[in-house]
């Protein structure tokens, strides 16, 4: 009755544990790298989305308004239905107030300026410098008073 049991030696078991631990640590490192890349991708996409949303919204408000006022860091669009839309330019964000709602565009504003165009006194240019994807991007928006507003002011002395 001299039977020998077949099995693994301690050396073989330790070697298989060593190989398994190397595979698990490489898998963890790859998962961590993938997670970091996804967070970076999400941050970039969020910034681009915020800019696109701001750009579309301010252009819509410019086209839907019949007048505007600028004071300090605020830009006020006036509509025919006596609704005012107020944009406030802060360093870390841009606020848009409309009726009871307030929107926040999380864009880092490095600089904003209002310029009056020399050709027409009713036309102004808004220049906004934004930090987007680690670069500074300068956007220009041309604001003009509505033609009906100019005619009413000139010929009928309406304010």
Beta strands, then each sheet from edge to edge (+ up, - down):
strand 1: 67-71
strand 2: 74-78
strand 3: 84-89
strand 4: 94-98
strand 5: 101-105
strand 6: 108-116
strand 7: 123-132
strand 8: 135-144
sheet 1: 1+ 2- 3+ 4- 5+
sheet 2: 6+ 7- 8+
end
